[in-house]
Amino acid sequence: MAVACGSGFTATVTEQGDVWAFENGRSGVLLGLGTNACQVLPGCVGGANVFDGKAVVMVAAGRKHTACVVSDGTLWSWGKGDYGRLGNGDSKPRQRPERVPKEMFG
């Protein structure tokens, strides 16, 4: 299990490799649940069904975004994309986890 805290939100990884997230109801953070609606109770971002059949092994949170590493070593991110913080080469927000392309690592 793992826990990461952002600005007004928390993301957790279960023993099964699923990510769950919730917030304080005021932050407007994109939690990866497919909406930016308030989520004060834990909601399942996903597990193997979302991350190409792989379990999440690590999670980290920034001010308004989340990133995780899955069992095959790939990086996924979601949330506010301002200033390129998601690593996808643009500034678009992501309401669902998206794999960061290997090309972005040079």
KAPECOR-V507666 format. One record per run of one state. SS is the DSSP state (A for helix, B for strand, O for the rest). FROM is the first residue (numbers start at 1). TO is the last residue. If there is no record, write none. Layout:
ss | from | to
SS | FROM | TO
SS | FROM | TO
This chain:
ss | from | to
O | 1 | 1
B | 2 | 5
O | 6 | 8
B | 9 | 13
O | 14 | 18
B | 19 | 23
O | 24 | 42
B | 43 | 46
O | 47 | 55
B | 56 | 61
O | 62 | 64
B | 65 | 70
O | 71 | 74
B | 75 | 79
O | 80 | 81
A | 82 | 84
O | 85 | 93
B | 94 | 99
O | 100 | 101
A | 102 | 105
O | 106 | 106
